[in-house]
């Protein structure tokens, strides 16, 4: 299985820390942020596919064509158009189902369980999810649950339908690319991965979840980096 790592962001909320480097090269515990996503994926994949954008050449220079004895393929996302656009751009380089860990995540988690559930259930999407506070639920992708099943997913809701949030770790079948092509831009002008997952749900796709065992920190601000370093 291949591992997809979206890492095209600038990290504008990190202020001067990313003025001269892409977000993926922000130092976290003495190592680039992106290397922590690689660590999470490495035991479960044979190849990395990395989506780069802002100062992406510096990521190429830092990691090269192999990392942790696995080949690395780079895909360009020239403009910030959302995670679904990043996934769509990687389509020519991904064969079969794949794992994804967003490049701004630091985690010690049960990624292998996501791969197994995805395979065993022949799912179109398998999401690693965690229960969060109401405040955090307004800042990411949140699941709608009915009868114990996922029936919807919303991005940054004002009134969260649940406290179960995505964690930036997924497994997808090839059908996700159809979903990414089918959706429209959101109100903020981006192609949202949550909308692609919602499209799968609305069009007969199988969406599974795995509860997070361990921890993860999504690094968007300097305080998040501090929290990640305290965990490591």
URVENZI-V692847 format. One record per residue. PHI is phi in radians with two decimals (none if undefined). PSI is psi in degrees with one decimal (* if undefined). Layout:
PHI | PSI
PHI | PSI
//
This chain:
none | 147.1
-1.67 | 158.9
-2.08 | 124.6
-1.72 | 133.2
-2.24 | 99.7
-1.21 | 124.1
-2.57 | 41.7
-1.62 | -5.0
-1.32 | 157.2
-1.55 | -33.5
1.37 | 51.1
-1.07 | -29.5
-1.28 | -8.9
-1.51 | -1.6
1.06 | -136.0
-1.15 | -14.0
-1.11 | -23.8
-2.12 | 20.9
-1.10 | -35.5
-2.09 | 18.4
-2.75 | 153.2
-1.22 | 157.5
-0.96 | -37.4
-1.11 | -16.7
-1.78 | 6.1
-1.02 | 133.0
-1.31 | 126.5
-2.27 | 112.7
1.00 | 39.5
1.41 | 8.2
-2.39 | 155.9
-1.07 | 141.0
-0.88 | -43.4
-1.06 | -32.0
-1.12 | -26.4
-1.25 | -34.8
-1.15 | -41.4
-1.02 | -43.1
-1.03 | -40.6
-1.16 | -34.9
-1.50 | -32.1
-0.91 | -41.5
-1.18 | -10.3
-2.10 | -2.7
-2.33 | 161.9
-1.88 | -9.4
-2.72 | 146.6
-1.84 | 136.4
-2.07 | 120.3
-2.05 | 126.0
-1.62 | 121.2
-2.09 | 158.2
-2.62 | -97.3
-0.99 | 119.2
0.88 | 38.4
-1.09 | -28.0
-1.04 | -30.0
-1.23 | -32.0
-1.20 | -43.2
-0.98 | -46.7
-1.12 | -37.3
-1.27 | -40.9
-1.82 | -21.1
1.17 | -157.0
-1.63 | -7.5
-2.46 | 148.0
-2.60 | 130.3
0.90 | 42.7
1.10 | 23.8
-2.18 | 139.4
-1.12 | 147.2
-2.10 | 124.7
-1.92 | 136.7
-1.91 | 138.9
-2.18 | 134.0
-1.55 | 134.6
-2.15 | 90.7
-1.11 | -34.7
-2.10 | 149.4
-1.30 | 103.8
-2.24 | 16.2
1.76 | 163.9
-1.16 | -36.4
-1.13 | -35.1
-1.15 | -39.8
-1.07 | -44.7
-1.10 | -44.6
-1.02 | -41.6
-1.14 | -24.6
-1.47 | -5.6
-0.89 | -45.6
-1.11 | -13.7
-1.90 | 2.0
-2.08 | 122.6
-1.94 | 125.1
1.30 | -164.1
-1.22 | 153.4
-2.53 | 156.7
-1.65 | 150.6
-2.37 | 131.7
-2.24 | 122.2
-1.10 | 141.5
-1.23 | -7.0
-1.82 | 20.0
-1.80 | 136.5
-1.99 | 122.8
-2.63 | 149.2
-2.19 | 96.3
-2.58 | 173.3
-1.50 | 60.3
-1.10 | -36.1
-1.05 | -31.8
-1.15 | -33.5
-1.13 | -45.4
-1.07 | -45.9
-1.13 | -45.3
-1.07 | -41.8
-1.05 | -45.0
-1.20 | -47.1
-1.17 | -31.9
-1.70 | 1.3
0.84 | 48.3
-1.39 | 159.9
-1.57 | -29.9
-2.59 | 136.0
-2.24 | 124.9
-1.98 | 131.9
-1.46 | 121.1
-2.20 | 158.5
-2.46 | 154.3
-1.47 | 130.4
-2.24 | 171.0
-1.22 | 163.2
-1.06 | -39.7
-1.07 | -46.1
-1.16 | -30.4
-1.16 | -19.6
-1.48 | -0.7
-2.06 | 14.9
-2.79 | -163.4
-1.45 | 127.8
-2.19 | 139.1
-1.49 | 145.3
-1.74 | 126.0
-2.07 | 136.1
-2.49 | 125.8
1.07 | 30.0
1.38 | 3.4
-1.98 | 151.0
-1.33 | 122.1
-2.05 | -8.1
-2.99 | 170.4
-2.63 | 135.5
-2.25 | 148.8
-1.78 | 124.3
0.86 | 56.8
-1.31 | 144.1
-1.19 | -34.7
-2.18 | 89.2
-1.05 | 133.7
-1.31 | -14.8
-2.78 | -178.7
-1.90 | 12.4
-1.58 | 116.5
-2.06 | 150.4
-1.23 | 158.4
-2.06 | 1.7
1.50 | 13.6
-2.21 | 127.5
-2.53 | 163.0
-2.23 | 141.3
-2.33 | 148.2
-1.52 | 175.1
-1.10 | -17.5
-1.17 | -17.9
-1.08 | -27.8
-1.21 | -37.3
-1.04 | -42.0
-1.13 | -42.6
-1.12 | -32.7
-1.32 | -26.9
-1.46 | -24.9
-1.42 | 162.0
-1.81 | 159.7
-1.07 | 149.2
-1.36 | -179.6
-1.06 | -26.9
-1.59 | 9.5
1.43 | 16.6
-2.05 | 154.3
-1.55 | 108.7
-1.53 | 135.0
-1.14 | -32.7
-1.07 | -35.8
-1.17 | -37.1
-1.14 | -41.6
-1.14 | -40.2
-1.06 | -38.9
-1.08 | -42.5
-1.02 | -45.5
-1.06 | -40.0
-1.32 | -13.8
-2.16 | 36.0
1.41 | 9.7
-1.31 | 157.0
-1.74 | 119.5
-2.08 | 120.7
-1.95 | 161.6
-2.29 | 153.4
-2.29 | 130.8
-1.34 | 138.5
-1.08 | 129.6
-2.09 | 116.0
2.10 | -138.0
-2.69 | 162.1
-2.68 | 150.3
-2.27 | 124.2
-1.56 | 115.1
-1.57 | 102.7
-2.05 | -25.1
-2.33 | 166.3
-1.02 | -36.5
-1.12 | -32.1
-1.16 | -40.7
-1.04 | -42.5
-1.07 | -40.4
-1.15 | -40.3
-1.13 | -43.5
-1.14 | -33.5
-1.16 | -26.9
-1.41 | -29.6
-1.41 | *
//
